[in-house]
Amino acid sequence: MSRPITFYMDETGNRHPDKKSDKSREGRDWFGFGGVLIRGEDNDGLRNDIQDFSEKWKLTKPLHMTDMLSEKKAFAWLGRCSQSKVDEFWSDWRNVLSSKPIIGLGCVIDRPGYVKRGYLEKYEDKWLLCRSAFDIAVERAVKIANIEGRRLHIVFEQDAGINSTITGYFKNLKEKGLSFDESNSASYMPLDKSSFVNTLGRIQHKPKDHPLLQVADSYIYAMARNGYDKKFHIYRHLRDAKRIANFCLPQEHIRQMGVK
């Protein structure tokens, strides 16, 4: 198990279930954790594609999906372009996202639904939403890595306030395995501790301008938004290109390894 595959992970939405949702997220209030699985042999090629895209569009700031869509901050200039130019920009970025055989994977949780099911009162843990999403996404990534006989590494977008927390989730998986209720999770065929020990390699945090984390940002946003907006163009393109786990894995693996 020497060939590596790396899970580049980012968050989307608010990780705290007890925080009141702002009006801009009404009707699509999610928290998602995930991104893309990239095989070692595809790493450099994807980096080159991102660099070519950034040079063509003279970009100097990270490709953050919400800024791109809202045409704000570093992407305010998109609002001053012709529609044909905007269409060209998005076509180019969609092509970058699907240029290599990477796998979009993650866990997306509806925050109001989480609270409504009573998890906040039951567990009294404001971090449980985040840890659950991380554990579920990583476990599914481990299963995919096992099928391919690869070592799995994790890279996530750094944030001084949570770096140690996320690293702690990773260490807990290696030391204790999953902590979900066995009767509720049995149909997902959860892995035992030894699977994490044998497959997980290292975990690192990198700044948001890391090119492959920018790809992860677009993927996890698209996967999250798909649950609320079936017409979102980025997701549709990734779906059609078979870059989302649910569309590139064999049908029998999707329940245990697809986007949750």
C-alpha positions in Angstrom: 0.0 0.0 0.0 2.6 2.5 -1.1 0.8 4.5 -3.8 -0.8 7.6 -2.1 -4.1 9.2 -2.5 -4.9 12.4 -0.7 -8.2 13.7 0.6 -8.2 17.5 0.2 -10.8 18.7 2.6 -12.6 22.0 3.2 -15.8 23.1 5.0 -18.9 24.9 3.8 -21.6 26.4 5.9 -21.6 26.8 9.7 -20.2 24.0 11.8 -22.1 25.0 15.0 -25.6 23.6 15.2 -26.7 26.1 17.8 -25.8 29.2 15.8 -28.8 31.0 14.3 -28.9 31.0 10.6 -28.6 34.3 8.7 -31.3 35.3 6.2 -29.0 34.7 3.2 -28.9 31.0 4.0 -32.7 30.6 4.5 -33.9 27.4 2.8 -30.3 26.0 2.3 -28.7 26.0 5.7 -26.1 23.2 5.6 -22.8 22.2 7.0 -20.5 20.1 4.8 -17.0 18.7 5.2 -15.2 17.1 2.3 -13.7 17.9 -1.1 -11.7 15.7 -3.4 -9.7 12.5 -3.5 -6.6 13.0 -5.7 -4.3 10.2 -6.6 -0.6 11.0 -6.4 0.0 10.6 -10.1 -2.7 13.2 -10.9 -1.4 15.9 -8.5 1.0 17.8 -10.8 -1.3 17.8 -13.8 -4.2 19.3 -11.9 -1.9 21.9 -10.4 -0.8 22.9 -13.9 -4.4 23.2 -15.0 -5.1 25.5 -12.1 -2.1 27.6 -12.8 -3.0 27.9 -16.5 -6.5 29.0 -15.5 -5.3 31.6 -13.0 -2.8 33.0 -15.5 -5.4 33.3 -18.3 -7.7 35.2 -16.0 -5.0 37.1 -14.2 -6.0 35.9 -10.8 -4.0 36.5 -7.7 -6.4 35.5 -4.9 -7.8 32.1 -3.9 -10.6 30.7 -6.0 -13.3 30.8 -3.3 -16.6 29.6 -4.7 -18.9 31.9 -2.7 -16.9 35.0 -3.8 -16.9 33.8 -7.4 -20.6 33.2 -7.4 -21.5 36.5 -5.7 -19.0 38.4 -7.8 -17.6 40.1 -4.8 -14.1 40.8 -3.2 -11.4 39.5 -5.6 -14.1 38.5 -8.2 -16.0 41.8 -8.3 -14.6 42.3 -11.8 -16.9 39.5 -13.0 -19.8 41.8 -12.4 -18.4 44.2 -15.0 -17.8 41.7 -17.7 -20.1 40.8 -20.6 -22.2 37.7 -20.1 -20.3 35.9 -22.7 -17.1 36.5 -20.8 -18.7 35.4 -17.6 -19.8 32.2 -19.3 -16.3 31.6 -20.6 -14.9 32.0 -17.1 -17.2 29.5 -15.6 -16.8 27.1 -18.5 -13.0 27.2 -18.0 -13.3 26.6 -14.3 -15.7 23.7 -14.7 -13.3 22.2 -17.2 -10.4 22.5 -14.7 -12.5 20.8 -12.0 -13.2 17.8 -14.2 -9.8 17.7 -16.0 -8.4 14.8 -14.0 -10.0 11.6 -12.7 -10.5 12.8 -9.1 -13.3 11.9 -6.8 -15.6 14.4 -5.1 -16.6 13.1 -1.7 -18.0 14.5 1.5 -20.6 14.6 4.2 -23.4 17.3 4.1 -25.7 17.8 7.1 -28.8 20.0 7.1 -28.4 22.1 10.2 -32.1 22.7 11.0 -32.8 19.0 10.5 -29.9 18.1 12.8 -31.4 20.3 15.6 -34.9 19.1 14.9 -33.9 15.5 15.4 -32.7 16.5 18.9 -29.0 15.8 18.5 -28.0 19.1 20.1 -29.9 18.4 23.3 -29.0 14.7 23.3 -25.2 15.2 23.1 -24.7 18.8 24.3 -21.6 19.1 22.1 -21.4 22.0 19.8 -18.5 20.3 17.9 -20.3 17.1 17.2 -21.7 18.3 13.9 -18.2 19.0 12.7 -16.7 15.8 14.0 -19.5 13.7 12.6 -19.1 15.1 9.1 -15.3 14.7 9.3 -15.5 11.1 10.5 -18.1 10.0 7.9 -16.3 11.7 5.0 -12.9 10.2 6.0 -14.2 6.8 6.6 -15.7 6.7 3.1 -12.3 7.9 1.8 -10.6 5.1 3.6 -12.9 2.6 2.0 -12.1 3.9 -1.5 -8.3 4.0 -0.7 -8.6 0.3 0.4 -10.2 -0.7 -2.8 -7.3 0.8 -4.7 -4.7 -0.4 -2.3 -3.5 3.1 -1.5 -2.3 4.9 1.6 -4.7 7.8 2.4 -3.3 11.2 3.5 -5.5 14.2 4.6 -4.9 17.9 3.8 -7.4 20.4 5.2 -7.7 24.2 5.0 -6.0 25.7 8.0 -7.7 27.9 10.6 -5.8 28.7 13.7 -8.9 28.2 15.8 -9.6 24.7 14.7 -6.4 23.2 13.4 -5.8 21.2 16.6 -9.5 20.1 16.7 -9.5 18.7 13.2 -6.1 17.0 13.9 -7.7 15.5 17.0 -10.5 14.0 15.1 -8.0 12.3 12.8 -5.9 10.9 15.7 -9.1 9.7 17.4 -10.1 7.7 14.3 -6.6 6.0 14.3 -6.7 5.3 18.0 -10.4 4.5 18.7 -12.1 4.2 15.3 -15.7 5.4 14.8 -18.0 6.2 17.7 -21.4 6.0 16.0 -24.2 3.9 17.3 -23.6 0.4 15.8 -27.2 -0.4 15.3 -27.9 2.8 13.4 -24.8 2.6 11.2 -24.7 -1.2 10.5 -26.2 -0.8 7.0 -23.3 1.4 6.0 -20.8 -1.3 6.9 -18.6 0.8 9.2 -14.9 0.1 9.4 -13.2 -1.2 12.5 -10.2 0.6 14.1 -7.6 -1.5 12.3 -8.8 -0.3 8.9 -8.0 3.3 9.9 -4.6 2.3 11.4 -3.6 0.4 8.3 -4.8 2.9 5.7 -4.5 6.4 7.2 -1.1 8.1 6.7 -0.5 11.7 7.7 -2.7 14.8 8.2 -1.6 18.3 7.4 -3.2 21.8 7.3 -2.4 24.2 4.4 -3.4 27.8 3.7 -6.5 28.6 1.6 -4.4 29.6 -1.4 -3.2 26.0 -1.8 -4.3 25.2 -5.3 -5.8 21.8 -4.6 -7.7 23.1 -1.6 -9.3 25.6 -4.0 -10.6 22.6 -6.0 -11.8 21.0 -2.7 -13.7 24.3 -1.9 -15.6 24.2 -5.2 -16.4 20.5 -4.9 -17.8 20.5 -1.3 -19.8 23.6 -2.0 -21.3 22.0 -5.2 -22.1 18.8 -3.3 -23.7 20.7 -0.5 -25.7 23.0 -2.7 -27.0 20.1 -4.8 -29.2 19.0 -1.9 -31.0 22.3 -2.1 -30.6 23.3 -5.7 -30.8 20.5 -8.3 -30.0 23.0 -11.1 -26.6 24.2 -9.8 -24.4 24.2 -12.9 -21.1 23.2 -11.2 -22.6 20.1 -9.7 -24.3 19.1 -12.9 -21.1 19.4 -14.8 -19.2 17.3 -12.2 -22.0 14.8 -12.2 -22.0 14.4 -16.0 -18.2 14.1 -16.0 -18.4 11.4 -13.4 -16.3 13.2 -10.9 -18.6 12.8 -7.9 -18.3 9.5 -6.0 -21.9 8.6 -6.5 -21.4 8.6 -10.3 -17.9 7.1 -10.6 -18.1 4.3 -8.1 -19.8 0.9 -8.8 -23.4 1.0 -7.8 -22.9 -1.5 -5.0 -20.5 0.8 -3.3 -22.4 4.0 -3.3 -24.3 3.6 -0.1 -21.1 2.9 1.9 -18.8 5.2 -0.1 -20.8 7.8 -1.8 -21.5 11.4 -0.7 -23.4 11.3 2.6 
